[in-house]
Amino acid sequence: MIVVLVEVETSAEAIDSLRASLVEMQKASRAEEGCHEYAFSQDIGDPDRMRVVEIWESMDALKFHFGTPHMAEFRKAMAGSAPASMKVKVHELGAQLELPS
């Protein structure tokens, strides 16, 4: 299992202007084979910060994702609102644990 955590420093206005693209990217990515989760969120304490959480079955699934048409469209949309910074962390998990409720 591959977990991708992305933290984007931008502006609340840029996030708002990209909202339709974010929704489309999330929907299309979740429909991909091997995608377990794909979610954007805006930090409630800092509206200029956006996070992306992705969970993929394998590195091959993630690599395929980078070549999809919706990723190309998303990159075009992002080009008009380049973030101030972006941090990406990729983790490979060996086992999934369930926490008690």
Number of C-alpha atoms within 10 A of each C-alpha: 17 19 21 16 14 16 19 19 18 18 18 16 12 15 23 11 15 16 13 12 19 19 13 14 19 18 14 16 21 18 13 15 13 19 19 16 16 19 16 17 14 16 13 9 7 11 15 18 20 21 17 17 14 20 22 23 16 15 15 11 17 20 11 12 20 11 10 14 11 18 15 13 14 16 13 12 16 17 10 11 15 15 17 10 10 14 10 11 9 13 11 14 10 8 6 7 6 5 5 4 3
